[in-house]
Every structure is written in structure tokens, then in C-alpha cells.
Amino acid sequence: MKEYCRIINIPSQLRRTDIQELIHIEIPDLIRYDNHADRSPIAWPIPIGKTNATFSMRVKMSYEFWTWFKRTGYRHLNELNTKNNWNMRLIQEKSLFNKDKENLCLYVRNKIKQLYQSHGKAPIPMKIERDHIQLKNIGTFDPIVLGKRLNISFEDWHGISLNALIDDKIRKEGGLKHLGPLELPGLGAENTHEEGSITRKRPFEESHLSTIPEESVKRKPNREA
């Protein structure tokens, strides 16, 4: 999975005839990115401007690279800038987290629609607002919390892991361990939690969210919204 970002104020002395080498190898090396399993942390460079002293590019970055950069890489870049009197910056155009949280809302909403359709009923009114799902006359929910309460499996979720998407506030308050089931209007509890529907139990349901096994929510190239 890739997301666009901008690398601005790249010093002119780093300009190369082979721009791919600069993007694929030199910049990651300069900021000491050490995940050798990530073979394409930065790719698809597009020039977006230049001055006598600097130039800028729009690129795509991997989720692994951006996660590392937020935690560690920005410090390396600051050190590099201070040492060389540069002002190179990496700016994310849209949060990977927000984008996949929106897609997760769509995913959960579609699962609810499928559940109603499987019982020959029209779904209740639902609306997505600010990375949350609003169920009419019931309330507004984080999509992971709603999925837990409806016992949705997430087995065909193709986005980044649920561990990466969980809200920090929810994690600090104990994750999903103590959440009770939610009964949808028009569907009895026996239908909402019916075996073989969208609600098959998953391994993380009996534990704190921080222990969600990564294999239960693997990342795949494409996802269904």
C-alpha cells in the first residue's frame, strides 16, 4: 500500500541524473531507514518545483516507511538538516491512518447492510462522519468498536491492521475487552450473532486489542470499500 507525500527543500547538491536512485536508495540511506524487507519505501517521484538552491518532489511512500518515519526517522532527518544546514522536509498529503479508517467505516457499514439483506430486511439509516459510523436512533461508534459489538469477523478486511487503526483513547481505556454485544433494530440477538453470517468469532475477541494477532488482519494490495 502506498500513499502520496511531498519531499520539499531537497538540496540541489543531491540532484542526480538518475532520480530513481536518489529516491529509492540515497534519501532512505541518508535518514538511516533500516527495514531491508521494504524494497520500495519511496517511489514514483514527480517533480513539483525547484529554486537555485533546492528542489521538491511528490512521491509515494510505503506504510512501513511512514510508520517508521513518524516514530524514528524524523529525528534522523532533523539531525541531517542541522548537520548540513538544510531544511529538507517530508510532508504527508493525506494520513494513511485517516484514509484506512474511512475505508474501515465503509467496510463495517457494508457488513451491516449484508446482514439485513440476508434476512430480507432493509438496513437502518447509517451515516459516516469523521471516521465514525452513526446508526440512527442508536448512537455514533468507532468502526472497530462497532465491529466488536456486532461480532464482525474482519476476516476479509484488506487494509492496514486493526492494531494500527485503534484509537489511542480506546486503547488507554482498556481496548475492546469489556464491550458488550449490540443488538440491531429489527434483528434479534440470535440473528445479529448468527453463526455463519458476517459475525463469526475471531481470535482477538477474548483479549485486549493490543494482542490482536497480525495474521488475522493481513495487509493486501487491494481492499473492498
C-alpha positions in Angstrom: 0.0 0.0 0.0 1.3 3.4 -0.9 0.3 7.0 -0.2 1.5 10.3 -1.7 3.7 12.7 0.2 6.0 15.6 -0.7 9.7 15.9 -0.1 10.5 19.6 -0.2 13.6 21.7 0.1 15.9 18.9 -1.2 19.4 20.5 -1.6 20.5 20.9 -5.1 23.7 19.0 -4.5 21.6 15.9 -4.1 20.1 16.3 -7.6 21.0 13.3 -9.7 20.6 12.3 -13.4 19.1 9.1 -12.1 16.3 10.4 -9.9 15.1 6.9 -9.1 18.4 6.1 -7.4 18.0 9.3 -5.3 14.5 8.3 -4.2 14.9 4.6 -3.8 18.3 4.5 -2.2 20.0 7.7 -1.3 17.3 9.5 0.7 16.3 6.4 2.7 20.0 5.8 3.4 20.5 9.5 4.4 17.9 9.2 7.1 19.1 5.7 8.1 16.0 3.7 7.1 17.0 0.1 8.0 14.0 -2.0 7.1 15.6 -4.1 4.3 12.4 -6.1 3.8 10.7 -2.9 2.5 12.1 -2.9 -1.0 10.3 0.2 -2.2 9.9 2.7 0.8 9.8 5.7 -1.6 8.8 5.5 -5.2 7.1 7.2 -8.2 8.9 10.6 -8.0 7.2 13.6 -9.7 9.0 17.0 -9.8 6.8 19.8 -8.3 9.2 22.7 -8.2 12.7 24.0 -7.8 14.8 27.0 -6.9 18.5 27.7 -7.4 19.3 26.0 -4.1 16.6 23.3 -3.7 14.0 21.2 -5.5 10.9 19.3 -4.4 9.1 16.1 -5.5 5.9 14.3 -5.0 6.4 10.7 -4.2 4.7 7.6 -2.9 5.8 6.0 0.3 5.0 2.6 1.9 3.0 2.3 5.1 6.1 0.7 6.8 8.3 3.6 5.9 5.8 6.3 7.1 5.2 4.4 10.4 9.0 4.3 10.9 9.4 7.9 9.9 6.8 9.1 12.4 8.5 7.2 15.3 12.2 7.5 14.5 13.0 8.8 11.0 12.0 12.4 11.7 14.7 12.6 14.3 17.3 11.4 11.8 16.1 14.0 9.3 16.4 16.7 11.8 19.9 15.7 12.7 20.8 15.6 9.0 19.3 19.1 8.4 21.2 20.5 11.5 24.5 19.0 10.4 24.3 20.3 6.9 22.3 23.4 7.4 19.5 22.1 5.3 15.7 22.4 5.6 14.6 19.2 3.8 11.1 18.1 4.9 8.8 15.2 4.3 5.1 16.1 4.3 2.3 13.6 4.1 -0.5 14.7 1.8 -3.2 12.6 3.5 -3.0 10.5 6.6 -2.7 6.8 5.8 -4.5 6.2 9.1 -7.4 8.5 8.2 -7.8 7.0 4.8 -8.0 3.4 6.1 -10.2 4.4 9.0 -12.7 5.9 6.4 -12.4 2.6 4.4 -13.0 0.6 7.6 -16.2 2.6 8.2 -17.4 1.7 4.7 -16.4 -1.9 5.4 -18.4 -2.2 8.6 -21.4 -0.4 7.1 -21.4 -2.8 4.2 -21.3 -5.8 6.6 -24.3 -4.4 8.4 -26.2 -4.0 5.1 -25.3 -7.5 4.2 -26.7 -8.8 7.5 -30.0 -7.1 6.9 -30.2 -8.3 3.3 -29.5 -11.9 4.4 -32.7 -11.6 6.5 -34.7 -9.9 3.7 -34.9 -6.6 5.6 -34.0 -3.0 4.8 -31.0 -1.8 6.8 -31.4 1.0 9.3 -30.2 4.5 8.3 -26.5 4.9 8.7 -24.1 7.8 8.1 -20.3 8.1 8.2 -18.9 11.2 9.9 -15.3 11.9 10.9 -14.2 8.3 10.8 -17.2 7.1 12.8 -20.4 5.4 11.9 -23.7 6.9 13.0 -26.6 4.5 13.5 -29.9 6.3 13.5 -31.6 6.3 17.0 -28.7 4.2 18.4 -25.5 6.3 18.5 -22.2 7.0 16.9 -19.4 4.4 17.0 -15.8 3.9 16.2 -15.8 1.3 13.4 -13.6 -1.2 15.4 -15.8 -0.8 18.5 -18.9 -1.3 16.4 -17.4 -4.3 14.7 -16.6 -5.8 18.1 -20.0 -5.3 19.5 -21.6 -6.8 16.4 -19.1 -9.7 16.4 -17.9 -8.9 12.9 -15.0 -11.1 11.9 -12.9 -8.6 9.8 -11.5 -11.7 8.1 -11.7 -10.1 4.6 -10.5 -6.7 5.7 -7.7 -5.8 3.3 -6.4 -2.6 4.9 -3.7 -1.9 7.5 -4.0 -3.9 10.7 -6.7 -3.1 13.3 -3.9 -2.6 15.9 -2.7 0.3 13.8 -6.2 1.8 13.4 -7.4 1.6 17.0 -7.9 5.0 18.6 -5.4 5.7 21.4 -8.2 6.8 23.8 -9.9 3.4 23.3 -6.7 1.6 23.9 -5.9 3.5 27.1 -9.4 2.8 28.4 -8.9 -0.9 28.1 -9.4 -1.7 24.5 -12.3 -3.9 23.5 -12.2 -6.4 26.3 -15.2 -5.2 28.3 -17.6 -4.2 25.4 -20.9 -5.9 25.4 -22.9 -7.0 22.3 -25.1 -4.6 20.4 -28.5 -5.8 19.0 -29.5 -4.1 15.8 -33.2 -3.0 15.4 -35.3 -5.5 13.5 -32.8 -8.3 14.2 -33.0 -10.4 17.3 -29.9 -11.3 19.2 -30.0 -14.7 17.6 -29.8 -13.1 14.2 -27.3 -10.4 15.0 -24.8 -13.1 16.3 -25.8 -15.9 13.9 -23.1 -18.4 13.2 -22.1 -18.4 9.5 -23.1 -14.8 8.9 -20.8 -11.8 9.0 -20.3 -12.3 12.7 -18.1 -15.4 13.1 -15.9 -15.1 16.2 -12.3 -14.0 15.8 -9.3 -14.7 18.0 -9.0 -11.2 19.3 -12.4 -11.1 20.8 -11.4 -12.6 24.1 -8.4 -10.4 24.7 -7.2 -6.9 24.9 -6.9 -5.2 21.5 -3.2 -4.9 21.8 -2.9 -8.6 21.4 -4.7 -8.9 18.1 -2.7 -11.4 16.0 -1.3 -9.7 12.9 -2.1 -12.8 10.9 -5.9 -12.2 11.5 -5.8 -8.9 9.7 -3.2 -9.2 7.0 -2.5 -6.4 4.6 -3.2 -7.0 1.0 -2.7 -4.8 -2.1 -6.4 -4.0 -2.7 -9.3 -3.6 -0.4 -13.0 -3.6 -0.7 -14.7 -0.4 0.3 
